[in-house]
């Protein structure tokens, strides 16, 4: 009965999704494209702006060039740089106060997934001052125009510049949840590969695997479309061809550019076709133990894909063919295994372990419940799992 309910819900949501106001951000792409942003802000009359980032980016000086150009262009700004990994309700509310106190007219998200989530949370609260973040949890709860949002990713993985989602953590309850609404898709995105050149290798690897998770979960799910399948395929090809090179040789601009493209495409794919149990489990680990999201996805992905069994043989066989890791005589089952093995090998080559340390056995029942409720009935997964299945998966990933 639960399976029937989930599939009916998913079909209904897929039908409704055809009529939602999806949009793609206007892109500024290529080396030094960040320098084009001040002129765009002037043309669009978006100023003053709130820049949402984190302390690491501020200390590394990654913002310096943008701030210099904003100053030269006479565009006033305020900076919120207290965003933590897995941004909290407090982060968003603090940044919201700064937004209003500074009289801002737009928001710039500068960084990886955490500043993006924080900035989108601020945008949601500006649009709906009558709602708390918890009240905006779930699907289509914002439904009002947000201030202009400009995404400037400094990693290649989250795809947040193309997505409708803001993921928020409650530091008191350790709950991590998503706010999903098309109005949270940024109006503009700057994809300058120079911003990713000095990314530490361990961030390159885990954010890259995050992008692969997005592409794979979107592709194997039941709500994909012709378009989302194509985005997932292209993203997978780009990641297999460029991630390890970007990891090994961070100054390879072409590899960095291709990974940005892959992240963007995978983001577009999953924002329409959704994710699955890999993300549901990863969110609980972020909420309970602050495990970085991309790292969690990278570790969890092969475990969940193997657990799905025959339900993913055909779609993963197709992705394996595109990745160029199969032989003509291979069956779909063999191709699927080769794809999962290739993920394990990439993880190993980039120093990503097979399990996650620090998981407390006593926390597993509550994490199972939260992962189950996040995934069901919304996520159009290839095979619906029950609580016992999820408990088995937590045990598999626990060090």
C-alpha positions in Angstrom: 0.0 0.0 0.0 2.8 2.4 0.9 4.5 1.8 -2.5 1.2 2.5 -4.3 0.7 5.7 -2.4 4.3 6.9 -3.1 4.0 6.1 -6.8 0.6 7.9 -7.1 2.0 11.0 -5.3 5.1 11.0 -7.5 3.0 10.7 -10.7 0.8 13.6 -9.5 3.8 15.8 -8.7 5.4 15.0 -12.0 2.2 16.0 -13.8 1.9 19.3 -11.9 5.6 20.0 -12.4 5.0 20.4 -16.1 3.1 23.6 -15.4 5.4 25.2 -12.8 7.3 28.4 -13.7 10.7 26.9 -14.2 13.5 29.3 -15.2 17.2 29.1 -16.1 19.5 31.7 -14.8 21.1 34.2 -17.2 24.8 33.0 -17.3 28.0 35.0 -17.3 30.5 32.3 -18.4 34.2 31.9 -19.0 37.5 33.2 -17.6 37.2 36.6 -15.9 33.4 36.6 -16.4 33.1 37.8 -12.8 34.3 41.2 -14.0 31.1 41.6 -16.0 28.9 41.5 -12.9 29.0 45.1 -11.8 27.8 46.3 -15.2 25.0 43.8 -15.0 24.0 45.0 -11.5 23.9 48.6 -12.8 21.8 47.7 -15.9 19.3 45.8 -13.7 19.4 48.5 -10.9 20.3 45.8 -8.4 22.0 47.7 -5.6 22.8 47.8 -2.7 23.5 44.1 -2.5 24.0 41.7 0.3 26.9 39.3 -0.3 26.5 36.0 1.5 29.6 34.0 1.9 31.7 32.2 4.6 34.8 33.1 6.6 37.0 30.7 4.7 36.4 32.5 1.4 36.9 35.9 3.1 40.2 34.8 4.6 41.4 33.3 1.2 40.8 36.7 -0.5 38.5 35.1 -3.1 36.1 38.1 -2.7 38.8 40.8 -3.1 38.5 41.1 -6.9 34.7 41.4 -6.8 34.8 43.9 -4.0 37.3 46.0 -5.8 35.2 46.0 -8.9 32.0 46.9 -7.0 33.8 49.8 -5.3 35.0 51.1 -8.7 31.5 50.9 -10.0 30.0 52.6 -7.1 27.8 49.7 -6.1 27.2 49.6 -2.3 27.3 46.2 -0.6 27.2 44.5 2.8 28.9 41.2 3.6 27.6 38.4 5.7 30.4 35.9 6.1 29.4 33.8 9.1 27.8 31.0 7.1 28.7 27.6 8.5 28.8 24.3 6.6 25.2 23.0 6.5 23.9 26.6 7.2 21.6 27.1 10.1 18.4 28.9 10.8 20.4 31.4 12.8 22.7 32.1 9.9 19.8 32.9 7.7 18.0 35.1 10.2 21.3 37.0 11.0 21.8 37.6 7.3 18.2 38.7 6.8 18.6 41.4 9.5 21.7 42.7 7.7 19.8 42.6 4.4 17.0 44.9 5.8 19.3 47.1 7.9 21.4 47.8 4.8 18.4 48.6 2.5 19.5 45.9 0.0 17.8 45.2 -3.2 19.5 42.0 -4.2 21.5 39.1 -2.9 24.8 37.7 -4.1 25.6 34.1 -3.1 29.4 33.7 -3.3 30.9 30.3 -2.5 30.0 26.7 -2.3 26.7 25.0 -1.4 26.5 26.5 2.1 26.5 30.2 1.1 24.1 29.3 -1.7 21.7 27.7 0.7 22.0 30.5 3.2 21.4 33.2 0.5 18.4 31.4 -0.9 17.0 31.1 2.7 17.3 34.8 3.0 15.6 35.4 -0.3 12.7 33.1 0.8 12.3 35.0 4.1 12.4 38.4 2.3 9.6 37.1 0.0 7.6 35.6 2.9 8.3 37.7 6.1 5.1 36.2 7.5 6.5 32.7 7.5 9.3 31.0 9.5 11.8 28.9 7.7 10.2 25.8 9.2 6.9 26.9 7.8 8.5 27.1 4.4 9.8 23.6 4.6 8.8 21.3 1.7 7.2 22.0 -1.6 6.0 25.3 -3.1 5.6 27.2 0.2 7.2 30.5 -0.9 5.2 31.3 -4.1 6.1 35.0 -4.1 8.8 36.9 -5.9 12.2 37.0 -4.2 14.7 39.8 -4.5 17.2 39.3 -7.4 19.5 36.5 -6.6 23.0 36.2 -8.2 24.9 32.9 -7.7 28.7 32.8 -7.9 29.8 29.2 -7.3 33.4 28.7 -6.2 33.1 24.9 -6.3 31.9 22.6 -9.0 29.3 20.3 -7.5 26.3 21.6 -5.8 24.6 23.0 -8.9 22.8 25.5 -6.7 23.0 28.1 -9.3 20.4 26.1 -11.3 18.2 24.7 -8.5 15.0 25.5 -6.7 16.2 24.3 -3.4 17.6 25.8 -0.1 18.7 23.2 2.5 18.5 24.4 6.1 19.8 22.9 9.3 18.2 23.3 12.7 21.1 23.3 15.1 18.9 22.5 18.1 17.0 19.5 16.7 19.8 18.4 14.2 17.1 18.3 11.5 18.2 19.2 8.0 15.4 20.0 5.5 14.8 21.5 2.1 12.7 24.5 1.0 11.8 23.8 -2.6 10.2 26.5 -4.9 11.0 27.6 -8.4 11.3 31.2 -7.2 14.5 30.2 -5.4 16.3 29.6 -8.8 18.8 32.4 -9.1 18.1 35.0 -11.8 21.8 35.3 -12.7 24.8 33.0 -12.3 28.5 33.7 -12.8 30.5 30.6 -13.8 34.1 31.8 -13.8 36.5 28.8 -13.7 39.2 31.0 -12.3 37.3 31.0 -9.0 37.8 27.2 -8.7 41.5 27.0 -9.6 42.8 27.2 -6.1 40.1 24.9 -4.6 41.8 22.3 -2.3 41.9 18.9 -3.9 39.6 17.3 -1.2 36.9 19.9 -2.0 37.4 19.4 -5.7 36.8 15.6 -5.2 33.8 15.7 -2.9 32.0 18.5 -4.7 32.6 16.7 -8.0 31.1 13.5 -6.6 28.2 15.6 -5.4 27.5 16.6 -9.0 27.8 12.9 -10.1 25.3 12.0 -7.4 22.8 14.6 -8.7 23.2 13.3 -12.3 22.9 9.7 -11.3 19.9 10.1 -8.9 18.0 12.2 -11.4 18.7 9.7 -14.2 17.7 6.5 -12.3 14.5 8.0 -10.9 11.0 7.8 -12.3 10.3 11.5 -12.8 12.9 12.2 -15.4 12.1 13.8 -18.8 13.8 13.7 -22.2 15.5 17.0 -21.1 16.6 15.9 -17.7 18.0 12.6 -19.1 20.1 14.5 -21.6 21.4 16.9 -18.9 22.3 13.9 -16.7 24.0 12.1 -19.5 26.1 15.1 -20.5 27.0 15.8 -16.9 28.1 12.1 -16.4 30.3 12.2 -19.4 32.0 15.5 -18.3 32.6 14.2 -14.8 34.2 11.0 -15.8 36.4 12.8 -18.3 37.4 15.8 -16.1 37.0 15.2 -12.3 40.2 13.4 -11.7 42.1 15.8 -13.9 40.8 18.7 -11.9 41.6 16.9 -8.7 45.2 16.1 -9.8 45.9 19.4 -11.7 43.8 22.2 -10.3 45.2 24.8 -12.7 43.8 23.0 -15.8 41.3 25.6 -16.8 39.5 23.4 -19.3 38.9 20.7 -16.7 37.7 23.3 -14.2 35.4 24.8 -16.8 34.0 21.4 -17.8 33.3 20.5 -14.2 31.4 23.8 -13.7 29.4 22.9 -16.7 28.7 19.4 -15.4 27.7 20.8 -12.0 25.2 23.2 -13.7 23.7 20.5 -15.9 23.4 18.0 -13.0 21.7 20.8 -11.0 19.2 21.4 -13.7 18.5 17.7 -14.0 17.8 17.0 -10.3 15.9 20.2 -9.7 13.3 18.8 -12.2 13.7 15.0 -11.7 14.6 15.0 -8.0 17.1 12.9 -6.0 16.7 9.8 -3.8 17.9 7.9 -0.8 21.5 8.9 -1.2 20.5 12.5 -0.5 18.0 11.6 2.2 20.7 9.8 4.2 23.3 12.4 3.5 21.1 15.1 4.9 20.7 13.3 8.2 24.5 13.0 8.5 24.8 16.7 7.8 22.2 17.5 10.4 23.5 15.2 13.1 27.2 15.4 12.7 27.9 18.2 10.2 29.3 15.8 7.7 30.0 17.8 4.5 27.3 17.1 2.0 29.4 16.2 -1.0 31.6 13.9 1.1 28.5 12.1 2.5 27.1 11.6 -1.0 30.4 10.3 -2.3 30.6 7.6 0.4 26.9 6.7 0.4 26.4 6.5 -3.4 27.9 3.1 -4.2 26.2 1.5 -1.2 22.8 2.7 -2.2 23.2 1.9 -5.9 24.3 -1.6 -5.1 21.3 -2.0 -2.7 18.8 -1.0 -5.5 19.8 -4.2 -7.4 18.0 -5.0 -10.6 16.0 -1.8 -10.5 19.0 0.2 -11.7 20.7 -2.2 -14.0 19.4 -0.7 -17.2 19.9 3.1 -16.4 23.3 2.6 -14.9 24.3 0.4 -17.8 23.4 3.3 -20.1 25.5 5.7 -18.1 28.4 3.1 -18.0 28.3 3.0 -21.8 28.5 6.8 -22.0 31.4 6.8 -19.5 33.3 4.4 -21.9 33.9 1.7 -19.3 32.0 -1.2 -20.9 32.5 -3.9 -23.5 29.9 -4.7 -26.3 29.3 -8.2 -25.0 28.5 -7.0 -21.4 25.0 -7.5 -20.1 23.2 -4.6 -18.4 24.0 -6.2 -15.0 27.7 -6.3 -15.8 27.7 -2.8 -17.1 25.9 -1.6 -13.9 28.5 -3.3 -11.8 31.2 -1.7 -13.8 29.7 1.7 -13.3 29.4 1.3 -9.5 33.0 -0.1 -9.4 34.2 2.9 -11.3 32.6 5.2 -8.7 34.4 3.2 -5.9 37.7 3.5 -7.8 37.3 7.3 -8.3 36.6 7.6 -4.6 39.7 5.5 -3.7 41.9 7.4 -6.1 40.8 10.7 -4.5 41.2 9.6 -0.9 37.4 9.3 -0.2 36.8 6.4 2.3 34.1 3.7 2.0 32.5 4.4 5.3 31.8 7.4 7.6 33.2 7.7 11.1 31.5 9.1 14.1 28.0 7.7 13.5 26.5 6.9 16.9 24.4 3.7 16.9 21.8 5.3 19.2 21.1 8.0 16.6 20.3 5.6 13.8 16.6 5.1 14.5 15.9 8.8 14.4 18.0 9.3 11.3 16.2 6.4 9.6 12.9 8.0 10.4 14.0 11.4 9.1 15.5 9.9 5.9 12.4 7.8 5.3 10.1 10.8 5.7 12.2 13.0 3.5 12.3 10.5 0.7 8.8 9.1 0.9 6.5 9.8 -0.8 8.3 12.6 -2.7 11.4 11.2 -4.2 10.7 9.1 -7.4 13.3 6.5 -6.5 13.9 3.4 -8.7 12.9 1.1 -5.8 11.0 2.2 -2.7 12.8 1.2 0.5 11.3 0.7 4.0 12.7 1.7 7.3 14.5 -1.7 7.7 16.2 -1.2 4.4 17.4 2.2 5.5 18.7 0.9 8.8 20.7 -1.7 6.8 22.2 1.1 4.7 23.2 3.1 7.8 25.0 0.1 9.2 26.8 -0.4 5.9 28.2 3.2 5.8 29.0 3.3 9.5 32.7 2.9 10.2 
